[in-house]
C-alpha cells in the first residue's frame, strides 16, 4: 500500500444521498479477481445507459472532472453491503479521498484498509463544497492528512477555504506510513517474538 501523501487534485461533486455499494460497484461484477481492476466499472449502472454508452450528464463523464482524485459526496455514502470491492472500484478509478457528511460503517472501515481516506465534514459544508465545485468544474482541493485539513481554492470565484477534519490517530499514522493492519502487525514481529518468549518462560506448561 503506498504512503498517503498530500493530495492536490480535481474534486468531483456527487449530488446523490444514500449511495450504496451496489451503485458504486454492481454485485454482478464481484466475480472479477482483484488484479483485474474495478475502476472501469465504478458507478456502472448510474454512469451508463443500458447499451453501455456513457451518460453525458453524469458528473464523472464530464471532461472537466477527468482525473478527479477527490469525491465530495452526500450523506450516508457507501451504505449497504460489506463488499470491499466498492473501495477497490474508487481506488482503481484514481480516487484517493471521499468527503461526505456520513459514511456506511463497513465502507468507512474498509477504506482505511485500502489506503483510501474517508473524511467526514458537516453536512452544510459538504453542500457548499459540492455547489462550489459544480460552479467551477475542474477546480482542485488539497487534502493534507498530516495537517488534517481540506484546503481550497475550490474555484476562482469561490475564494479560499480551510476545513479541519478528525481522524483516528492510529489510522492516520498507518495511512501516512503506507501500511495496512497486516503489514503493521508484521512490522512488530520482533516485539511479538519477545512477548512469546516471555510467555513461554513464565508458563511453560501451557
Backbone as CSV, one residue per row, in Angstrom:
resi,resn,N_x,N_y,N_z,CA_x,CA_y,CA_z,C_x,C_y,C_z
1,UNK,0.850,-1.188,0.000,0.000,0.000,0.000,0.886,1.238,0.000
2,UNK,0.646,2.160,-0.914,1.502,3.343,-0.990,1.172,4.333,0.121
3,UNK,2.190,5.120,0.498,2.001,6.118,1.540,0.995,7.166,1.067
4,UNK,0.191,7.629,2.003,-0.750,8.686,1.668,-0.031,10.020,1.837
5,UNK,0.216,10.671,0.725,0.840,11.987,0.744,-0.226,13.032,0.441
6,UNK,0.108,14.283,0.592,-0.861,15.346,0.335,-1.413,15.226,-1.083
7,UNK,-2.718,15.259,-1.185,-3.389,15.151,-2.485,-3.859,16.537,-2.912
8,UNK,-3.423,16.975,-4.063,-3.919,18.212,-4.677,-4.471,17.821,-6.033
9,UNK,-5.782,17.798,-6.138,-6.374,17.211,-7.337,-7.764,17.762,-7.606
10,UNK,-8.213,17.527,-8.832,-9.581,17.871,-9.209,-10.545,17.134,-8.290
11,UNK,-11.574,17.842,-7.844,-12.603,17.255,-6.984,-13.928,17.227,-7.732
12,UNK,-14.634,16.116,-7.612,-15.912,15.940,-8.315,-17.056,15.904,-7.312
13,UNK,-18.125,16.660,-7.563,-19.285,16.629,-6.663,-20.297,15.578,-7.098
14,UNK,-20.738,14.760,-6.152,-21.734,13.740,-6.451,-23.002,14.068,-5.673
15,UNK,-24.003,14.550,-6.385,-25.239,15.023,-5.753,-26.251,13.895,-5.590
16,UNK,-25.897,12.925,-4.767,-26.790,11.794,-4.523,-26.617,11.333,-3.086
17,UNK,-27.667,11.403,-2.259,-27.567,10.841,-0.905,-27.750,9.330,-0.954
18,UNK,-27.283,8.670,0.103,-27.507,7.226,0.276,-26.994,6.395,-0.897
19,UNK,-25.855,6.755,-1.423,-25.251,5.953,-2.494,-24.745,4.656,-1.873
20,UNK,-25.322,3.537,-2.288,-24.936,2.271,-1.666,-23.838,1.571,-2.463
21,UNK,-23.337,0.489,-1.879,-22.203,-0.191,-2.501,-22.576,-0.842,-3.829
22,UNK,-23.855,-1.173,-4.029,-24.264,-1.751,-5.307,-24.288,-0.697,-6.400
23,UNK,-24.512,0.550,-6.029,-24.410,1.638,-7.005,-22.942,1.950,-7.313
24,UNK,-22.088,1.819,-6.313,-20.660,2.057,-6.531,-20.069,0.969,-7.412
25,UNK,-20.391,-0.289,-7.114,-19.946,-1.408,-7.948,-21.027,-2.487,-7.918
26,UNK,-21.771,-2.673,-9.016,-22.869,-3.643,-9.042,-22.422,-5.064,-8.700
27,UNK,-23.306,-5.795,-8.015,-22.968,-7.120,-7.500,-22.560,-8.097,-8.598
28,UNK,-23.095,-7.938,-9.797,-22.810,-8.916,-10.849,-21.355,-8.894,-11.310
29,UNK,-20.593,-7.881,-10.894,-19.186,-7.799,-11.291,-18.233,-8.317,-10.211
30,UNK,-18.761,-8.776,-9.093,-17.889,-9.113,-7.968,-17.090,-10.386,-8.170
31,UNK,-17.380,-11.130,-9.225,-16.622,-12.348,-9.513,-15.206,-12.044,-9.993
32,UNK,-14.981,-10.816,-10.442,-13.668,-10.479,-11.001,-12.572,-10.563,-9.947
33,UNK,-11.385,-10.977,-10.378,-10.238,-11.005,-9.476,-9.807,-9.586,-9.140
34,UNK,-9.226,-9.420,-7.973,-8.745,-8.090,-7.573,-7.755,-7.548,-8.595
35,UNK,-6.914,-8.419,-9.129,-5.881,-7.992,-10.069,-6.449,-7.520,-11.403
36,UNK,-7.721,-7.848,-11.687,-8.333,-7.417,-12.948,-8.669,-5.931,-12.944
37,UNK,-8.794,-5.355,-11.744,-9.138,-3.936,-11.647,-10.640,-3.707,-11.733
38,UNK,-11.084,-2.691,-11.013,-12.516,-2.382,-10.959,-12.828,-0.942,-11.367
39,UNK,-11.797,-0.176,-11.707,-12.003,1.240,-11.983,-12.962,1.533,-13.118
40,UNK,-12.944,0.694,-14.162,-13.809,0.928,-15.322,-15.267,0.624,-15.016
41,UNK,-15.534,-0.014,-13.868,-16.899,-0.382,-13.501,-17.484,0.532,-12.423
42,UNK,-16.733,1.515,-12.003,-17.206,2.418,-10.956,-18.502,3.108,-11.372
43,UNK,-19.522,3.014,-10.537,-20.838,3.619,-10.793,-21.437,3.155,-12.119
44,UNK,-21.144,1.945,-12.509,-21.506,1.476,-13.847,-22.965,1.729,-14.213
45,UNK,-23.890,1.358,-13.340,-25.304,1.397,-13.718,-25.929,2.783,-13.649
46,UNK,-25.297,3.688,-12.927,-25.803,5.063,-12.909,-24.969,5.967,-13.817
47,UNK,-23.865,5.431,-14.301,-22.985,6.199,-15.181,-23.251,5.910,-16.652
48,UNK,-23.864,4.751,-16.923,-24.044,4.311,-18.310,-25.490,3.950,-18.590
49,UNK,-25.882,4.058,-19.861,-27.190,3.595,-20.300,-27.169,2.075,-20.458
50,UNK,-28.333,1.490,-20.707,-28.431,0.036,-20.820,-27.591,-0.527,-21.961
51,UNK,-27.310,0.295,-22.972,-26.490,-0.168,-24.095,-24.999,0.017,-23.839
52,UNK,-24.648,0.495,-22.637,-23.243,0.668,-22.282,-22.673,2.034,-22.587
53,UNK,-23.412,2.870,-23.293,-22.908,4.205,-23.610,-22.950,5.094,-22.370
54,UNK,-21.968,5.968,-22.244,-21.864,6.828,-21.081,-22.905,7.945,-21.127
55,UNK,-23.497,8.235,-19.972,-24.441,9.339,-19.866,-23.664,10.654,-19.772
56,UNK,-23.843,11.552,-20.729,-23.028,12.773,-20.750,-23.259,13.685,-19.559
57,UNK,-24.425,13.568,-18.903,-24.704,14.462,-17.792,-24.213,13.927,-16.446
58,UNK,-23.721,12.680,-16.405,-23.189,12.163,-15.153,-21.847,12.831,-14.876
59,UNK,-21.644,13.243,-13.634,-20.520,14.122,-13.314,-19.170,13.559,-13.747
60,UNK,-18.933,12.274,-13.543,-17.617,11.723,-13.872,-17.425,11.506,-15.366
61,UNK,-18.476,11.677,-16.144,-18.348,11.595,-17.604,-18.048,12.946,-18.233
62,UNK,-18.066,13.978,-17.457,-17.800,15.314,-17.977,-16.295,15.559,-18.052
63,UNK,-15.781,16.074,-19.169,-14.336,16.247,-19.344,-13.657,17.037,-18.225
64,UNK,-14.345,18.015,-17.652,-13.724,18.851,-16.619,-13.360,18.051,-15.377
65,UNK,-14.016,16.909,-15.168,-13.750,16.116,-13.967,-12.887,14.889,-14.254
66,UNK,-12.323,14.825,-15.450,-11.416,13.731,-15.783,-10.206,13.783,-14.852
67,UNK,-9.810,12.645,-14.362,-8.644,12.590,-13.481,-8.921,13.016,-12.051
68,UNK,-10.180,13.178,-11.685,-10.511,13.574,-10.314,-9.997,12.525,-9.326
69,UNK,-9.464,13.001,-8.207,-8.971,12.110,-7.161,-9.716,12.311,-5.846
70,UNK,-10.568,13.332,-5.809,-11.356,13.619,-4.614,-12.828,13.606,-5.004
71,UNK,-13.630,12.882,-4.239,-15.071,12.831,-4.473,-15.763,13.488,-3.280
72,UNK,-16.589,14.492,-3.557,-17.368,15.136,-2.498,-18.794,14.641,-2.628
73,UNK,-19.211,13.825,-1.683,-20.481,13.129,-1.768,-21.489,13.682,-0.762
74,UNK,-22.680,13.091,-0.794,-23.744,13.467,0.132,-23.777,12.462,1.289
75,UNK,-24.747,12.591,2.151,-24.811,11.801,3.383,-24.966,10.302,3.095
76,UNK,-24.437,9.506,4.042,-24.582,8.050,4.041,-23.951,7.409,2.814
77,UNK,-22.824,7.913,2.393,-22.138,7.373,1.222,-21.537,6.007,1.574
78,UNK,-21.718,5.044,0.668,-21.151,3.713,0.875,-21.972,2.831,1.797
79,UNK,-23.252,3.147,1.936,-24.121,2.299,2.760,-24.393,0.990,2.018
80,UNK,-25.058,0.056,2.705,-25.421,-1.187,2.031,-24.574,-2.356,2.471
81,UNK,-24.100,-3.143,1.516,-23.420,-4.398,1.825,-21.998,-4.156,2.315
82,UNK,-21.347,-5.257,2.685,-19.996,-5.162,3.236,-18.907,-5.290,2.175
83,UNK,-19.276,-5.293,0.906,-18.294,-5.584,-0.151,-17.145,-4.575,-0.159
84,UNK,-15.927,-5.096,-0.053,-14.729,-4.273,-0.117,-14.496,-3.764,-1.538
85,UNK,-15.145,-4.411,-2.492,-14.991,-4.049,-3.894,-15.378,-2.586,-4.157
86,UNK,-16.253,-2.030,-3.318,-16.668,-0.636,-3.515,-15.476,0.299,-3.360
87,UNK,-14.649,0.022,-2.369,-13.436,0.835,-2.184,-12.445,0.556,-3.311
88,UNK,-12.328,-0.711,-3.702,-11.435,-1.055,-4.809,-11.795,-0.270,-6.067
89,UNK,-13.094,-0.189,-6.360,-13.523,0.486,-7.587,-13.132,1.960,-7.558
90,UNK,-13.344,2.618,-6.432,-12.966,4.027,-6.309,-11.459,4.201,-6.437
91,UNK,-10.710,3.365,-5.729,-9.249,3.471,-5.768,-8.703,3.166,-7.159
92,UNK,-9.245,2.143,-7.808,-8.768,1.770,-9.141,-9.110,2.832,-10.180
93,UNK,-10.149,3.622,-9.914,-10.509,4.721,-10.820,-9.679,5.966,-10.552
94,UNK,-8.788,5.906,-9.569,-7.884,7.019,-9.304,-8.249,7.875,-8.113
95,UNK,-9.335,7.555,-7.441,-9.737,8.358,-6.285,-8.907,7.983,-5.064
96,UNK,-8.506,9.005,-4.300,-7.762,8.791,-3.062,-8.574,9.183,-1.840
97,UNK,-9.601,10.040,-2.045,-10.333,10.639,-0.937,-11.814,10.725,-1.276
98,UNK,-12.658,10.485,-0.278,-14.072,10.811,-0.374,-14.431,11.679,0.827
99,UNK,-15.152,12.749,0.563,-15.605,13.665,1.614,-17.123,13.599,1.649
100,UNK,-17.690,13.405,2.831,-19.144,13.300,2.955,-19.554,13.627,4.385
101,UNK,-20.844,13.932,4.598,-21.318,14.172,5.964,-21.323,12.900,6.800
102,UNK,-21.492,11.744,6.142,-21.507,10.465,6.847,-21.260,9.344,5.844
103,UNK,-20.807,8.202,6.370,-20.488,7.042,5.540,-21.135,5.789,6.125
104,UNK,-21.362,4.803,5.269,-21.709,3.489,5.765,-20.554,2.961,6.604
105,UNK,-20.846,2.359,7.747,-19.798,1.969,8.690,-18.769,1.021,8.079
106,UNK,-19.230,-0.013,7.375,-18.294,-1.009,6.845,-17.459,-0.405,5.721
107,UNK,-18.088,0.388,4.868,-17.339,1.073,3.816,-16.262,1.958,4.437
108,UNK,-16.621,2.688,5.478,-15.688,3.585,6.157,-14.463,2.808,6.645
109,UNK,-14.690,1.668,7.286,-13.577,0.874,7.807,-12.767,0.222,6.689
110,UNK,-13.442,-0.245,5.640,-12.730,-0.844,4.514,-11.815,0.161,3.818
111,UNK,-12.207,1.418,3.834,-11.423,2.452,3.149,-9.996,2.508,3.685
112,UNK,-9.854,2.548,4.987,-8.525,2.663,5.585,-7.658,1.453,5.270
113,UNK,-8.273,0.289,5.143,-7.517,-0.927,4.854,-6.972,-0.938,3.429
114,UNK,-7.437,0.000,2.610,-7.001,0.060,1.208,-6.323,1.378,0.853
115,UNK,-5.881,2.118,1.857,-5.176,3.366,1.603,-6.044,4.480,1.080
116,UNK,-7.346,4.356,1.304,-8.326,5.337,0.824,-8.819,6.128,2.028
117,UNK,-8.893,7.457,1.899,-9.214,8.311,3.040,-10.655,8.819,2.990
118,UNK,-11.511,8.388,3.917,-12.855,8.951,4.033,-12.843,10.100,5.050
119,UNK,-13.317,11.249,4.644,-13.313,12.432,5.505,-14.744,12.847,5.795
120,UNK,-15.051,13.023,7.068,-16.373,13.491,7.473,-16.310,14.986,7.760
121,UNK,-17.129,15.755,7.041,-17.297,17.182,7.289,-18.788,17.441,7.510
122,UNK,-19.115,18.553,8.162,-20.539,18.854,8.398,-21.341,18.867,7.099
123,UNK,-22.603,18.474,7.201,-23.443,18.376,6.009,-23.552,19.705,5.275
124,UNK,-23.695,20.796,6.023,-23.807,22.111,5.383,-22.542,22.437,4.599
125,UNK,-21.384,22.071,5.151,-20.116,22.352,4.464,-19.972,21.497,3.209
126,UNK,-20.370,20.235,3.291,-20.316,19.371,2.109,-21.233,19.908,1.015
127,UNK,-22.398,20.406,1.408,-23.316,21.004,0.429,-22.672,22.207,-0.248
128,UNK,-21.993,23.031,0.537,-21.314,24.212,-0.014,-20.200,23.813,-0.963
129,UNK,-19.435,22.801,-0.575,-18.332,22.346,-1.426,-18.845,21.818,-2.762
130,UNK,-19.874,20.989,-2.711,-20.411,20.450,-3.968,-20.950,21.561,-4.857
131,UNK,-21.626,22.537,-4.262,-22.163,23.648,-5.057,-21.037,24.445,-5.696
132,UNK,-19.969,24.680,-4.931,-18.837,25.436,-5.471,-18.137,24.675,-6.590
133,UNK,-18.001,23.367,-6.407,-17.349,22.555,-7.443,-18.206,22.478,-8.700
134,UNK,-19.524,22.463,-8.538,-20.414,22.461,-9.697,-20.323,23.777,-10.461
135,UNK,-20.129,24.868,-9.723,-19.990,26.180,-10.381,-18.649,26.335,-11.071
136,UNK,-17.665,25.596,-10.595,-16.294,25.735,-11.103,-15.737,24.370,-11.497
137,UNK,-16.253,23.766,-12.562,-15.800,22.432,-12.956,-14.291,22.382,-13.177
138,UNK,-13.672,21.369,-12.609,-12.227,21.220,-12.741,-11.447,21.850,-11.612
139,UNK,-12.125,22.505,-10.673,-11.433,23.111,-9.539,-10.805,22.017,-8.669
140,UNK,-9.722,22.395,-7.985,-8.985,21.430,-7.180,-9.168,21.681,-5.685
141,UNK,-9.042,20.606,-4.932,-8.948,20.683,-3.478,-7.616,20.086,-3.054
142,UNK,-7.110,20.553,-1.926,-5.903,19.990,-1.332,-6.309,19.255,-0.066
143,UNK,-5.949,17.990,0.024,-6.215,17.198,1.217,-4.872,16.895,1.872
144,UNK,-4.656,17.496,3.020,-3.396,17.379,3.760,-3.652,16.509,4.987
145,UNK,-3.272,15.247,4.911,-3.524,14.332,6.023,-2.653,14.671,7.222
146,UNK,-1.440,15.101,6.974,-0.541,15.461,8.082,-1.164,16.559,8.938
147,UNK,-1.687,17.597,8.283,-2.305,18.714,8.999,-3.782,18.489,9.294
148,UNK,-4.355,17.432,8.731,-5.783,17.112,8.858,-6.642,18.281,8.362
149,UNK,-6.320,18.700,7.135,-7.021,19.836,6.541,-7.445,19.548,5.112
150,UNK,-8.584,20.104,4.752,-9.011,20.192,3.358,-8.948,21.661,2.993
151,UNK,-8.175,21.984,1.950,-7.953,23.387,1.606,-8.358,23.679,0.166
152,UNK,-8.846,24.902,-0.046,-9.172,25.393,-1.368,-7.957,26.048,-1.980
153,UNK,-8.089,26.831,-3.036,-9.384,27.323,-3.509,-10.203,26.237,-4.227
154,UNK,-11.507,26.314,-4.043,-12.374,25.378,-4.743,-12.733,25.908,-6.120
155,UNK,-12.390,27.131,-6.397,-12.665,27.715,-7.703,-12.335,29.199,-7.690
156,UNK,-12.136,29.738,-8.857,-11.719,31.125,-8.983,-12.694,32.075,-8.292
157,UNK,-13.968,31.783,-8.386,-14.979,32.701,-7.864,-15.414,32.404,-6.435
158,UNK,-14.808,31.395,-5.822,-15.276,30.985,-4.505,-14.255,31.182,-3.392
159,UNK,-13.143,31.818,-3.688,-12.194,32.139,-2.636,-11.465,30.927,-2.095
160,UNK,-10.916,31.096,-0.880,-10.061,30.092,-0.264,-10.697,29.631,1.037
161,UNK,-10.688,28.339,1.269,-11.296,27.804,2.481,-10.405,26.733,3.089
162,UNK,-10.439,26.630,4.416,-9.709,25.585,5.134,-10.692,24.872,6.059
163,UNK,-10.777,23.576,5.925,-11.637,22.768,6.793,-10.772,21.756,7.525
164,UNK,-10.900,21.705,8.833,-10.187,20.719,9.634,-11.057,19.474,9.768
165,UNK,-10.443,18.297,9.683,-11.199,17.059,9.866,-10.541,16.201,10.933
166,UNK,-11.361,15.361,11.564,-10.886,14.461,12.599,-10.616,13.085,12.005
167,UNK,-9.629,12.400,12.575,-9.308,11.042,12.144,-8.654,10.326,13.310
168,UNK,-8.936,9.052,13.442,-8.298,8.258,14.481,-6.778,8.326,14.319
169,UNK,-6.034,8.675,15.374,-4.579,8.855,15.250,-3.848,7.625,14.700
170,UNK,-4.270,6.435,15.138,-3.603,5.217,14.663,-3.833,5.021,13.172
171,UNK,-5.062,5.237,12.714,-5.354,5.107,11.291,-4.590,6.148,10.484
172,UNK,-4.481,7.322,11.013,-3.731,8.389,10.342,-2.277,7.975,10.148
173,UNK,-1.664,7.428,11.195,-0.266,7.026,11.115,-0.069,5.890,10.119
174,UNK,-1.011,4.951,10.091,-0.901,3.858,9.126,-0.974,4.373,7.698
175,UNK,-1.895,5.299,7.416,-2.006,5.851,6.069,-0.741,6.604,5.681
176,UNK,-0.223,7.403,6.594,0.993,8.169,6.302,2.185,7.251,6.050
177,UNK,2.190,6.099,6.729,3.288,5.146,6.564,3.067,4.188,5.404
178,UNK,1.847,4.199,4.837,1.545,3.274,3.758,1.416,1.839,4.231
179,UNK,0.799,1.658,5.395,0.670,0.331,5.982,-0.790,-0.006,6.235
180,UNK,-1.133,-1.293,6.033,-2.443,-1.763,6.452,-2.270,-2.535,7.761
181,UNK,-3.350,-3.122,8.257,-3.281,-3.814,9.550,-2.281,-4.964,9.523
182,UNK,-2.248,-5.686,8.403,-1.354,-6.846,8.315,0.101,-6.418,8.285
183,UNK,0.431,-5.437,7.443,1.823,-5.001,7.369,2.284,-4.372,8.682
184,UNK,1.363,-3.694,9.381,1.728,-3.149,10.693,2.030,-4.278,11.668
185,UNK,1.189,-5.310,11.674,1.424,-6.444,12.567,2.765,-7.103,12.263
186,UNK,3.063,-7.288,10.979,4.341,-7.893,10.599,5.523,-7.028,11.016
187,UNK,5.332,-5.718,11.017,6.427,-4.820,11.421,6.746,-4.935,12.908
188,UNK,5.821,-5.532,13.658,6.027,-5.706,15.094,6.496,-7.125,15.440
189,UNK,7.048,-7.836,14.471,7.382,-9.251,14.674,8.403,-9.457,15.791
190,UNK,9.384,-8.563,15.915,10.378,-8.717,16.978,9.743,-8.542,18.356
191,UNK,8.879,-7.544,18.493,8.182,-7.323,19.764,7.286,-8.493,20.102
192,UNK,6.582,-8.999,19.089,5.709,-10.156,19.293,6.533,-11.374,19.704
193,UNK,7.685,-11.547,19.060,8.562,-12.671,19.396,9.054,-12.604,20.830
194,UNK,9.438,-11.413,21.274,9.907,-11.263,22.652,8.788,-11.568,23.651
195,UNK,7.570,-11.116,23.338,6.428,-11.416,24.203,6.193,-12.916,24.289
196,UNK,6.242,-13.588,23.148,6.000,-15.027,23.143,7.066,-15.773,23.938
197,UNK,8.323,-15.315,23.854,9.400,-15.948,24.631,9.151,-15.783,26.126
198,UNK,8.751,-14.562,26.531,8.472,-14.324,27.949,7.279,-15.162,28.413
199,UNK,6.285,-15.261,27.568,5.071,-16.021,27.901,5.409,-17.495,28.109
200,UNK,6.218,-18.041,27.202,6.591,-19.443,27.308,7.426,-19.701,28.551
201,UNK,8.316,-18.746,28.876,9.168,-18.915,30.054,8.357,-18.834,31.339
202,UNK,7.348,-17.959,31.358,6.534,-17.774,32.563,5.536,-18.898,32.759
203,UNK,5.050,-19.469,31.673,4.032,-20.526,31.757,4.379,-21.673,30.827
204,UNK,5.457,-22.390,31.131,5.916,-23.471,30.222,4.936,-24.629,30.107
205,UNK,3.991,-24.728,31.037,3.024,-25.834,30.993,1.876,-25.600,29.992
206,UNK,1.767,-24.368,29.482,0.658,-24.062,28.555,0.926,-24.732,27.200
